[in-house]
């Protein structure tokens, strides 16, 4: 009877060890490459060293971190910076990732919008990037902006493009014309 308790306890300990080891492999270390500074606020889109693109969810930390080292746990939707744990969502896997599945956003390009962008941005607006691509806004949006050659991160999901433009309140859903 005593041996059964010892065996049962050993089996539980082994199971707990294997479970915690499996969970530990879900997380990995990286660093945030952009934006600088990283604030840790809701809606902020950031890129890790491996090229994956993430969005902060439901957090308002005002961290002012420059290229911070982080631990990210994709399956849990968590990002750890020092003592802070932030809720995050994966927007795009790295370009060369084999884990990318159909229906997922992938990083298409990082570039700038050409010239000065001012006034109201809405459905039908056309943008040209410094890389030569031309995009038309097809999603519903209404934004008032004033930016000079802003940085833009372009994500692609099939024939749909999401432009995340520096200084804009929300991403733009677009079609690529060229």
Secondary structure, 3 states (H helix, E strand, C coil): CHHHHHHHHHHHHHHHHHHHHHHHHCEEEEEEEECCCECCECCCEEEECCCCEEEECCCECCCCECCCEEEEECCCCEEEECCEEEEEEEEEECCCCCCCCCCCEEEEEEEEECCEEEEEEECCCEEEECCCCEEEECCCCEEEEEEECCEEEEEEECCEEEEEECCCCCCEEEEECC
